[in-house]
Amino acid sequence: MMMGSFSIWHWVIVLVVVVLVFGTKKLGNLGSDLGKAVKGFKDGVKTNEDEAPQKSELDAKDDAGGTVVEGESKDHTKV
């Protein structure tokens, strides 16, 4: 047998040990929490992708009407 390759029996033993150490209830809660985290991440990515085109459309409308420059205004008409 080559080092680093495991048979199915190695994985079964590892699974049994993990279940005995953590218990099925804790593993179920862990799986549920992990699933919720993945779903939340996907929703967050989808929300950001949906907002990006809307923002660029608004920027295009602002640019068509002129350039907005932020800063102080000074009256240069006084002679």
HUCORHU-V503733 format. One record per residue. N is the residue number from 1. RES is the residue in three letters. SS is DSSP state (helix for helix, strand for strand, loop for the rest). PHI is phi in whole degrees, 0 to 359 (NA if undefined). Layout:
# HUCORHU-V503733
N/RES/SS/PHI
N/RES/SS/PHI
This chain:
# HUCORHU-V503733
1/MET/loop/NA
2/MET/loop/276
3/MET/loop/288
4/GLY/loop/99
5/SER/loop/257
6/PHE/loop/245
7/SER/loop/275
8/ILE/helix/298
9/TRP/helix/291
10/HIS/helix/297
11/TRP/helix/292
12/VAL/helix/297
13/ILE/helix/296
14/VAL/helix/299
15/LEU/helix/298
16/VAL/helix/298
17/VAL/helix/296
18/VAL/helix/297
19/VAL/helix/296
20/LEU/helix/293
21/VAL/helix/285
22/PHE/helix/265
23/GLY/loop/86
24/THR/helix/289
25/LYS/helix/294
26/LYS/helix/294
27/LEU/helix/293
28/GLY/helix/295
29/ASN/helix/295
30/LEU/helix/297
31/GLY/helix/296
32/SER/helix/295
33/ASP/helix/296
34/LEU/helix/295
35/GLY/helix/297
36/LYS/helix/295
37/ALA/helix/294
38/VAL/helix/295
39/LYS/helix/296
40/GLY/helix/298
41/PHE/helix/296
42/LYS/helix/297
43/ASP/helix/296
44/GLY/helix/294
45/VAL/helix/293
46/LYS/helix/297
47/THR/helix/297
48/ASN/helix/294
49/GLU/helix/292
50/ASP/helix/288
51/GLU/helix/283
52/ALA/helix/300
53/PRO/helix/295
54/GLN/helix/296
55/LYS/helix/294
56/SER/helix/292
57/GLU/helix/295
58/LEU/helix/294
59/ASP/helix/298
60/ALA/helix/296
61/LYS/helix/294
62/ASP/helix/296
63/ASP/helix/292
64/ALA/helix/290
65/GLY/helix/273
66/GLY/loop/136
67/THR/loop/260
68/VAL/loop/259
69/VAL/loop/242
70/GLU/loop/268
71/GLY/loop/151
72/GLU/loop/274
73/SER/loop/255
74/LYS/loop/241
75/ASP/loop/274
76/HIS/loop/260
77/THR/loop/273
78/LYS/loop/290
79/VAL/loop/246
